[in-house]
Amino acid sequence: MQTIKLNNGVEMPQMGYGVFQVSPQECERCVLDALSVGYRMIDTAQIYQNEEGVGNAVKKSGISRDEIFLVSKIWFTNYEYAAAKKSIDESLRKLQTEYIDLMLLHQPYGDRYGAYRALEEAYKEGKLRAIGVSNFYPDHFIDLCAHFDVVPAVNQIETHVFQQQIESRKYMDELGIAHMSWGPLAEGKNGFFTNETLIKIGEKYGKTGPQVAIRYLLDRGVIIIPKSSRKERMAENQNIFDFKLSQDDMDAILKLDTGAPVIMPSHHNPEIVKWFMGMVKK
């Protein structure tokens, strides 16, 4: 499995399995299937309500803990310092582990400074091997970096062939922040599975359009977490290391970029902010 070296020297698998929208009841089975076909990085979050399923699967897999890279995220309703600190310990308990390999702030809202202080403290205590952010735009993470000693190791953002995050990537590279994708298959939106460019390129290599899209992101140095509840599809998503895209292929896929979100509107969109703030009131 290919790895990416984070800015603190930690090696992170470049491809993992994401459990967003996997029910707590199904999570354990799905993670066991993912581990059985070779995945060694599992991405979850507090808001997914399936950390316990991930922890159970890791325990039952028989795979040594140090061979599995666990990622979780603090939800923004836990962002006040003391609440964030408590939530980290709760995630450790649910995941049944003494450390989490990467812990992220899930959204750029609320008291992200207090929450990041809790992350930084837990990192220095050895509870977290690396820390970072998710859904942060350049203005968010540039500001954060100016106020803390530990630069985020990762920023997990919507990234796929239709939203390649070219501008954000420029600033992440400047700061040494690794680029991690959520939604690498665009959740099937924008005609992803029938895209002629991806299908045509795939025909040259005996691969599917989604496999081409995954290979493209990996070749750009993006960390990805494609999700499927079907074991055969999990294996298919991984079967992309026996071919390499040509520069012409890369150039053609670059042209698919719209420069705009496809799955979720911008986190700067006032209506989206209002929607998130409605969760705080609840």
Phi, psi and omega in degrees: 000131178292147178234161173241131177274118180285170186292352175253010177093351179290134177270125182242132175304139181281341180230131180220188181244127181260142183246024173299132179067016170267123185296152177306326181291325183268343191300313182302313180297316181296317181292320176300319177297316180298316179295324183291333179264005171117354177294142178229012173229129180238129182249121178228192180194156179301318184289342179287340179060032178226019178301322181297321177297320177297313180300318179298317181295317179300317179297316184283342185293333184080001179276137180302137182305323183287356176265354183245131181259112182260131178240133171221176186218141176276129178282148192291343175288351175256019190283339176300143191313305184297320180293320179296316179300315179296321183291329176297314178296325179292320177295320176301318180295314182294324180279352177057049184217156179274346179209153173247134186290324179211125178239131184242154164278125192284328183221159182271020184254168177072200183279071182293337178288315177297319180293320181291328176298320177295319177299312182300318180295315179295326176296314181292335178277351180090005178286333181233133180278335178203154180228157181191201185222167178218138180066023177269131175274166182308319180297326179293308187280335174295316178299314181299316181299330181288345187248359183225157179285323185264113177288135177308136180281332188216146166235116180263116185222159177304118181212128177197185186296337180269344177221090189268356174059042182301313182292313179299320182300324180301315181285326176296317179297321179300323184265355181077028179264124181289145182266117179242136183261135158252147182071042183296342177258016176058019184051028178076003184283167175061029180068029186306311187284349179243015183296123185295323180298312181294318181296316182296317178295318180300324181300330180293331186248002183070036183235163177276165176302313178301323178295322176296317180298320178294314179301320180300312180297318178298318180295336176272005178080020181270137174277133186230154179222066179298145183242139170205147176267358182257126184301320181293328178286325175303314180294320180298319179297332180275344186277061185227015183259007181254015174209161179224135181288143176282168177296324177297320177299314181299318180296321180294320181288327177302326181290346178283346183294127177264346182073014182221154177298148177243324184274312181227137177301163181307141176289355172268353181291121182305323181292324177292318178299316178300320179297315178296319181295336175297331177292325179296317181295328179290000000 
